[in-house]
């Protein structure tokens, strides 16, 4: 089993669509894929969450959600507010290990790297698993600071950053976005592995699956899937 964690520099930067794109690209390369979302917030029981979107876009059928809380808050806050127990690191690792027969297991976090998924952060989960992390970043103003803070936290913890992906590349990028695309690798020391076009989450599954691999650097993707 190869495990890859997906985090963001903040919330709403495109983690779910990037996770779906990685899953679709891996499946197109003949790899079996499973996806875990340890904690889903802002979704009521029975409603489709992020995993349902990944299933729709990427065709992944092996998914695992460990906890769900109705309010759109950080998972630990949402859990406390509804009286639910916090996820533990041990039960999360055990859940991910049930997916071990897949070639690639993608684990999508909540919000940014240091958001409490339960009693732990995604950073602590990456340390426990010994797994690298892909960082999903915004395109526009503010992304240089947020991205460097995130990659510095990973480096300080000894967790490999597998690459940066811009989660929503605008159809008509402004000057800041164009400059950021060049500056992100320079300020973080991490390869810009790809960018997902804005609106990709609204593609039909066939178009999404056919396009996903092209949103990533081909050499980077090949190394990731090797």
Helices and strands as residue ranges (DSSP letters): E 2-8, H 15-28, E 33-41, H 50-58, E 62-69, H 75-82, H 89-97, E 104-112, H 122-129, E 132-137, H 143-156, E 161-169, H 175-188, E 192-197, G 200-202, H 205-211, G 212-215, H 218-225
